[in-house]
Amino acid sequence: MQRISFKLSEAAISGLMSEAQKDDVSVGQLLRDAVKRELRRRHPPAKTPRRADEQLVARLSALLAPAFAAAQSWGDLNRRLRKQGYELVPAGGGLALHETEQGERLCKASEMGYGYARLIRRFGQAFPGHSHRWLAERVLKEAQDERFDVFE
């Protein structure tokens, strides 16, 4: 890795520090993740239907199930996955599981049983940096409407 430096306002630095603390990561990691997401957004890979190998998905599901089960927030989930060498990355209208060292896409989170809508309902918000904010708004509104239907 190479080191770069640039200037930021005090407000931007304060905001970065606050967000990094929420996700329990360093400011450097937060910035690296943001740059990686932005580069992927600007230069997306060619869209080809990719189904992950079923045996790979089964192994990953078994390995990562405890992290998904114990996570209390997106930041908590990301931290648990990173400890095992994986990360979730926005992909279209959902999330994909990537290996962190090489950045290789392994499978969709939904292929492991963790659809984006399900995780939005569980954590009560969109995945940080996901471009499909409208999806989270719709899912959360539907969840709220379902709660009110129970009391009517």
N, C-alpha and C positions, 0 to 999 in steps of 0.2 A: 504494500500500500504506500501511496505517497501522501505527504502532508500538504494541505493547502490552507490558506488563511484569507479571511475577508472581514470587512467591518459590518457590524450590526448595531442598531440603536439599542439603548438600555431596555426599552420596552420589548423589543424582539428577543433579546437575550433572556429577559425575565420570563417571557412566554415560553420560550424553548425549555428553560429549566423546569418550569412548572409542568409542561407536558411530559418531559422525560421522567420526572418524578412520578407522575401518575402511572406511566407505563413501566416504571421500575427499570429504566434503561439509562444509559449515559446520553448526554446531549449529542455526542459524536455518533452513537448508534442511531439516535432519532434522525439526525441529519443524513447519515448514510442510507437509512431506509427511505427517507423522503426523496433523495436523489435517485435511488434505484427505481422507486415507483414512477417518478416523473420521466425517467428515461424509457421505462417500459410503456408508459402512456404515449409518449411521442413516437416510439418505434416499436409498435406491437408486433409480435411474431405473426407470420401468416396464419390465417384462420383455417385450420383443418380439423375435422372431427377427430378427436383423440380420446380413445377409451383406454384407461390404464389396464394393465395386466391384472386379472382378477386375483391371482395369488399374491401379487405385490400389494394390492389394496387390502386383502385379508390380513397380511402380515402388518401393514401399517396401522390398520384399524385396531388390531390387538395390542400393538406396541403403544399407540397413542391414546387409547381409550381412557386410561387413568388421568391423563392431562386434560382431556376434554371434560371428563366427569367432575374433576375437582375445581376447574377454573371458575372464578367468580366474576370475571370481567374480560374484555378483549385484551387488556394489558396483561392480566394474569395468565390468560391462555397463551398469548404470544411468548411470555417469559418461560412458561413450562415447555412449550414446543421448542424454543431456541435452546434450552438446556439439553434437548435430545437431538439437536442438529436439524431442526425443521422450522418452517415458518409458513404462515398463511399469507397469500398475496391476492389482491383483488383480481378477478378474472371474469370479464363480461358482467353478467348479472349475479355472480357468485364469488366463490373463493377457491383458490387452488393451493394445494400443499406443495411446497418447494423444499428441496434440500438446501440448507443455508450455505454450505461451503462452496459449491459450484453454481448454486442458483437454479439447479435442474428442476423442472416441473415434474412431479411424480403422479399426481392424480387430482381430481376435483374433491373438495371437502364433502360434497354431496355423495360421491361414490363411496365414501367411508360412513355415510349415514348422518353427516353433519351439514345439512342444507343451510344456505345463507339465511333464509327466512326463519328457520328454527333457532339459529344462533342469535339473530336480531331479537326475537321474542324473549329469549333467555336472558340476554345481557341488556335489553331495553334501549339499544341504540345501534347505529350503523357501525360497521367496521371502520376504524380510523383510516382516512384517506380513500375510502371507496367512492368511486365517481357516481354510482347509482344511489344517490341520497333519497330520491323519490321512492325507491323500493322500501327502504327502511321506514319512511313516513307511512307508506301504505300498510306495511305489515304491522306496525305499532298501532295504527288507527283501527285495523281489523281486530287486533287483540283487545283493544280497549272496548270496541263495540261488542265483542263477545262477552266481556265481563259484565257490561250493562245488560245484555240480554238475559243473563242468569237471574238478575234481580227484578226483571219486569214480570 
